[in-house]
Amino acid sequence: MKDKKSSLKYVILKWSVVGFLMSLAVFIPLYKYSSDVIDLELAGSSFVVDKERKPIKKLQKYITQNHLSLGNTEDLQDWAFHNDISELIVYKHNDSTILLDFRYDVMTVYRNGFHSYLSGATRLASIPTNFADGTYDVYIDTGAAGRIYMFVFAAELFLCFLIWMFILTRGMRSIIRRIMVLDKDVSGMERGDLTSAIAVSGNDEIARLGKSIDNSRKALLANMQKEQREAEEKKEYIRTVTHDLRTPLTVILANLELMEHAENLTESRRFLKSTEQNAASLRDMITELFDFTITESLESIQLSGPAEAETALGDDLSNLITLLHEDHFRTVRDTVTFPDRRILYEPTYISHIMTDILSNIQKYAVPESVIHIDLEENDENVVLTIANPIAKTAKSRKGITHLGVRNIQEMMRLMHGTGECRKDPDSGYYIVRLAFPVAGN
C-alpha cells in the first residue's frame, strides 16, 4: 500500500482531485454571484434592450411591406431564420397571452393563446408591432445577453482551471524538483562525468529511474576503469618484457665477447652454455610476447562449434601427457575419463593453451615430479585442472613475464569460459583451472 501511495499515478490523481474540488468550491458561489450581478446589471442597462429592439423595427418594416398577419407564420419563420433570430415571441400586451413562439427554427402557433409568465426583461425589450390583423407586442432575442453569460461563464471556467493547475503544480513541486535534479545529473553524464552519483529521493517511478540510471553509470564507470587498468597493465607488460629482453640479450653479447678472449676450451664451453641458456630464455619470452600480441588483438571469434569433451580436449591432453613423460615428469593419470558433455571450444586455442601449460611446467615445476590432471563436470562447465609442485629455483628465476598466464586466461575468455592460474601457498603447487562452458547453457 505504501508503494502504491508513493507512485506518480497516485500522487497526480490525488492532487488532481484536490485541485478539482477546490476549483469547484470556488466556481459554484462565483457563478451564482456573477449570474445575479449580470441579471441586475442587464435589468438596469439599455445595452441589451437596444440590441433586441433593433431587429423588431426591421421586422415591422418587413410586415408592413408584405401586409403580414399572425396567420402568415411561414413568412415570419423564414424572416427569423434568415436574420439569425434565436427566439421571437408575439403576445397580447394586456394579459401576456402568447400567440406565436419561434424557437430553434420552429414556429409554434397558439390558436387560442397560451398564457405564460414573461420576465420583466422580456417586457422591457418588447415593442408594440402592427400586423395586418392587429397590434401585438413582439420580443426578439438576439443572443446578446446569452453571449454575455457565456463570456462570463468561460472566464470563470478559465479562472478555476488556473486554480486547479496551481494546486496541482504546488502538490507536485517535489516531483518536478526531483525531475530537474535528475535531468541535471543525466546532463553531467552526457558531458562525461561518471563519478558523481545520481541520487533521487523517494520510492516512486522517478526514484527507480534514477537508481537504474545510476546503476548504468556505475557499470560504465567500472568498465572505463577496467579498460584503463587493462591499458596500464598492457603498458606495464610491454615495459617489463622490454626490460627482460635486454637482460638475456646483454648476457649473450657479453658471453660472445668473452669467448673471443677465452684462454682454454673449458672456459669457452662455460660461456657457450650460458649463451645457450639465455638464448632459450630469450626465445621463450619472444614466443610469449608474440602470443600475447595476437591474443590481445582479438575481440571475438567464431567458435568451431560445440563438441563432445573427448573430441575437444582428448588429443591435446594426450599429447601433453606424452610430452610430460618425455621430460621425465609423471602424471597421476595416464588416461583421463571424459564426461559425456558437449562444450564450446576453439581447436587452435586449445593447442596454444596446452603448449603454454607445458612450457610453464618445464620452466617452473620440480624436475621429474608428479603432475596432477583431473577432469570434472557440473551443470554449467567441464573443468580441467592441472597442478604441479613449484621448484624453489622458479621463485628466483629472472625473465618471468606471466604472459603465458595472461594468454591462457584471454583465450579461455574468447571461448566463453574462464581460466584460473594461481599458486597454492599451503601445498606449494601451481594450479591451472580451465572451465569450459557446456553447450546450451
Protein Blocks (a to p, Z undefined) as FASTA:
>chain_A
ZZmmmpmklmmmmmmmmmmmmmmmmmmmmmmmmmmmmmmmmmmpcklmmmmmmmmmmmmm
mmmmnopafklmmlmmmmmmmnopabdcdddfklopafbdceehiacddfkopaddddfk
lmmmpccdddfkbccdddddehlmmmmmmmmmmmmmmmmmmmmmmmmmmmmmmmmmmmmm
mmmmmmmmmnopakbccddedjdfklmmmmmmmmmmmmmmmmmmmmmmmmmmmmmmmmmm
mmmmmmmmmmmmmmmmmmmmpcbfklmmmmmmmmmmmmmmmmmmmmmmmmmmmmmmpmbd
cdebjcdfklmmmmmmmmmmmmmmmnopacfblbdcdddddddddfklmmmmmmmmmmmm
mmmmcehiacdddddddfkbccddddddddfklmmpghiaolmmmmmmmmmmmnopacdd
dddfknopacdddddddehZZ
